[in-house]
Amino acid sequence: MKKRVLSAIIMILIFVPLLFIGGIPFAILMTILSLGAMYELITIREKKKHFPTLIKIASFLLIIFSSVLIYNQNIFSYTMSYQLISFIVLIYLLPILLKNKNMDYDINDALYLVGSLLFINIAFNLILVVRNYSLNYLIYLLLITVITDTFALITGMYIGKNKLAPTISPHKTIEGFIGGVLMGTFVATTFYYTVIDPGISLAILILTTLFLAVVGQLGDLVFSSIKRTFNVKDFSNLIPGHGGILDRLDSLIFVILAFILVMGLI
């Protein structure tokens, strides 16, 4: 428990100042987190089959390259160029010809890495784009994630009886899910209405925030399912007492993806 608390304090001391500073320092943080998340997705897959070293190096270089391209973007609509996507696909698919003879790198490996890289790039780059656009918008999304996760844990601990998805995450309960979503919706809605836009339709804001909170909890289950597939408890031990980067940011990743879909409503 002490290790978990100490890690949480260190994360807060690093993340919060960089969040408020924004700009290049926050972009560097997002790049580091992206590299860590990609490392975790590669590592869990390597429990079944190892990737060639050069392919892994290429993955990390592509993460850095993609981050550099959008580090100062503040247009509230994230786009990834066809040139970059084509480059990523070619980088991963062409080595099949060189490695297929020994069957140590095949189409399944290539597609896994293409999907992982695009997913990580889109998710973490969107966090950066939203921060560049507005600090308050990112705080709103963080409140949805943190409050929902926290109260889902507390509610489930004290009154949780009915399992939400026992085969995926045996400790999550329906009561915890409901409690977390309701509290996350209440706190984040209050922040948005009082700080960002008091003139917004309260009904639309509540429904939108509720939707994002639900998606965040479902995203947590998606990542739990991935861990089940590879038979691991955590994505990594990069954060002592907490697991990996994807263990901590799973809900936020899905909240940010869902937010981009509904941002026109609020």
C-alpha positions in Angstrom: 0.0 0.0 0.0 2.9 2.4 0.8 4.4 1.8 -2.6 1.0 2.5 -4.3 0.5 5.7 -2.4 4.1 6.9 -3.0 3.7 6.2 -6.7 0.4 8.1 -6.8 2.0 11.1 -5.1 4.9 11.1 -7.6 2.5 10.8 -10.6 0.5 13.7 -9.3 3.6 15.9 -8.7 4.8 15.2 -12.3 1.5 15.2 -14.2 -0.4 18.2 -12.6 2.4 20.8 -13.2 3.0 19.7 -16.7 -0.8 19.6 -17.4 -1.0 23.3 -16.4 2.2 24.3 -18.2 1.1 22.6 -21.4 3.1 23.3 -24.6 6.3 21.4 -25.3 6.7 20.0 -21.7 3.2 18.4 -21.8 3.9 17.1 -25.4 7.1 15.5 -24.1 5.1 13.8 -21.3 2.6 12.5 -23.8 5.4 11.1 -26.0 6.9 9.3 -23.1 3.6 7.9 -22.1 2.9 6.8 -25.7 6.3 5.0 -25.8 5.5 3.3 -22.5 2.1 2.2 -23.7 3.5 0.9 -27.0 6.2 -1.0 -25.0 3.4 -2.6 -22.9 1.4 -3.8 -25.9 4.6 -5.2 -27.4 5.6 -6.9 -24.2 2.3 -8.7 -23.5 2.3 -10.0 -27.1 5.8 -11.2 -26.6 4.6 -13.5 -23.9 3.5 -15.7 -26.8 5.9 -14.7 -29.5 8.9 -12.3 -29.7 9.2 -9.6 -32.3 12.4 -8.9 -34.2 14.5 -6.2 -32.4 14.5 -3.9 -35.4 10.8 -4.0 -35.6 10.5 -2.9 -32.0 13.0 -0.1 -32.5 11.0 1.0 -35.5 7.8 1.1 -33.4 9.3 3.5 -30.9 10.8 5.7 -33.6 7.4 5.9 -35.3 5.8 6.9 -32.0 8.3 9.8 -31.6 7.9 10.8 -35.2 4.1 10.9 -35.0 4.3 13.0 -31.8 6.6 15.5 -33.3 4.2 16.0 -36.2 1.4 17.2 -34.0 3.0 18.5 -30.8 1.6 22.0 -31.3 -1.7 21.2 -33.0 -4.6 22.9 -31.4 -7.3 22.4 -34.0 -10.2 20.7 -32.2 -10.4 17.9 -34.8 -7.6 15.4 -34.9 -6.5 14.0 -38.3 -3.7 11.6 -39.2 -2.2 12.0 -42.7 -2.6 9.3 -45.3 1.2 9.6 -45.8 1.9 8.7 -42.2 -0.6 5.8 -42.2 0.9 4.5 -45.4 4.4 4.8 -44.0 3.4 2.9 -40.9 1.8 0.1 -42.8 4.8 -0.3 -45.2 7.2 -0.3 -42.3 5.4 -3.2 -40.7 4.3 -5.2 -43.7 7.5 -5.3 -45.9 9.6 -7.1 -43.3 7.3 -10.1 -43.7 9.2 -10.9 -46.9 12.5 -11.0 -45.0 11.4 -12.8 -41.9 8.7 -15.2 -43.2 11.2 -17.9 -44.0 11.8 -18.6 -40.4 8.2 -17.8 -39.4 9.4 -15.4 -36.7 7.5 -12.5 -38.1 4.3 -12.9 -40.0 1.1 -11.1 -41.1 -0.5 -11.5 -37.7 2.5 -9.8 -36.0 2.4 -7.0 -38.6 -1.3 -6.3 -38.2 -1.0 -6.4 -34.4 1.7 -3.8 -34.5 -0.1 -1.6 -37.1 -3.2 -1.7 -35.0 -1.4 -1.0 -31.7 0.6 1.9 -33.1 -2.4 3.6 -34.7 -4.4 3.1 -31.5 -1.7 4.5 -29.2 -0.9 7.4 -31.6 -4.6 8.4 -31.9 -5.3 8.1 -28.2 -2.4 10.0 -26.8 -2.1 12.5 -29.5 -5.8 13.4 -29.0 -5.0 14.0 -25.3 -2.4 16.5 -26.4 -4.6 18.1 -29.0 -7.4 18.6 -26.5 -4.9 20.1 -24.0 -3.5 22.5 -26.6 -7.1 23.6 -27.4 -8.2 24.1 -23.9 -6.9 23.1 -20.4 -10.5 23.2 -19.0 -11.7 20.7 -21.6 -9.0 18.2 -20.6 -9.7 18.8 -16.9 -13.4 18.0 -17.6 -12.4 14.7 -19.2 -10.0 13.9 -16.4 -12.7 14.5 -13.8 -15.0 12.1 -15.6 -12.3 9.5 -15.6 -10.9 9.9 -12.1 -14.2 10.5 -10.2 -16.0 7.6 -12.0 -13.1 5.2 -11.4 -12.8 6.2 -7.8 -16.4 6.0 -6.8 -16.9 2.8 -8.8 -14.2 1.3 -6.5 -15.7 2.8 -3.3 -19.3 1.9 -4.2 -18.4 -1.6 -5.3 -16.4 -2.1 -2.1 -19.2 -1.1 0.3 -22.4 -2.1 -1.4 -21.4 -4.1 -4.5 -23.1 -7.5 -4.7 -23.9 -8.2 -8.3 -20.9 -8.9 -10.6 -20.7 -6.7 -13.7 -18.5 -8.9 -16.0 -17.2 -11.8 -13.8 -15.3 -13.5 -16.7 -13.5 -10.3 -17.6 -13.0 -8.4 -14.3 -14.4 -10.4 -11.3 -14.1 -7.6 -8.8 -16.3 -5.1 -10.7 -19.9 -4.9 -9.7 -23.1 -3.4 -11.2 -23.5 -1.2 -8.1 -20.0 0.1 -8.5 -20.5 0.8 -12.1 -23.7 2.8 -11.4 -22.3 4.6 -8.4 -19.1 5.6 -10.3 -21.0 6.8 -13.4 -23.5 8.9 -11.4 -20.8 10.6 -9.3 -18.5 11.1 -12.3 -21.4 12.6 -14.2 -22.3 14.9 -11.3 -18.8 16.3 -10.6 -17.8 16.7 -14.2 -21.1 18.3 -15.2 -20.8 20.7 -12.3 -17.3 21.7 -13.4 -18.3 22.2 -17.1 -21.4 24.2 -16.3 -19.6 26.5 -13.8 -16.2 26.9 -15.4 -16.5 26.3 -19.1 -20.0 27.2 -20.4 -22.8 28.2 -18.0 -25.0 28.9 -21.0 -25.1 25.3 -22.3 -28.2 23.2 -22.2 -28.0 21.3 -18.9 -29.9 18.3 -20.3 -27.5 17.9 -23.2 -24.5 18.4 -20.9 -25.7 15.7 -18.4 -26.5 13.2 -21.2 -23.1 13.8 -22.9 -21.2 13.5 -19.6 -23.2 10.4 -18.7 -22.3 8.8 -22.0 -18.6 9.6 -21.6 -18.6 8.1 -18.1 -20.2 4.9 -19.3 -17.8 4.6 -22.2 -14.9 5.1 -19.8 -16.0 2.2 -17.6 -16.5 0.0 -20.7 -13.0 1.0 -21.8 -11.7 -0.3 -18.5 -13.4 -3.6 -19.2 -11.9 -3.7 -22.7 -8.4 -3.4 -21.4 -9.2 -6.0 -18.7 -10.3 -8.3 -21.5 -7.0 -7.8 -23.3 -5.1 -8.7 -20.2 -7.3 -11.8 -19.8 -6.4 -12.8 -23.4 -2.7 -12.7 -22.6 -3.2 -14.0 -19.1 -1.5 -11.1 -17.3 -2.6 -9.2 -14.2 -1.2 -5.8 -15.3 0.2 -4.5 -18.6 3.5 -3.9 -17.0 5.2 -2.9 -13.7 6.3 0.5 -14.9 4.4 2.2 -12.1 5.1 0.4 -8.8 1.9 -0.6 -7.1 -0.3 0.5 -10.0 0.8 -1.7 -12.9 1.4 -0.1 -16.2 0.5 3.1 -18.1 -2.4 1.4 -19.8 -3.7 0.2 -16.4 -3.9 3.8 -15.2 -5.1 5.5 -18.4 -7.4 2.8 -19.8 -10.6 4.8 -19.0 -9.2 8.1 -20.1 -8.2 6.7 -23.5 -11.8 5.6 -24.2 -13.3 8.8 -22.8 -11.1 10.9 -25.1 -12.0 8.8 -28.1 -15.7 9.1 -27.3 -15.4 12.8 -26.6 -14.1 13.5 -30.1 -17.3 11.8 -31.4 -19.7 14.0 -29.4 -17.7 17.2 -29.0 -20.1 19.0 -31.4 -22.9 18.6 -28.8 -21.2 20.7 -26.1 
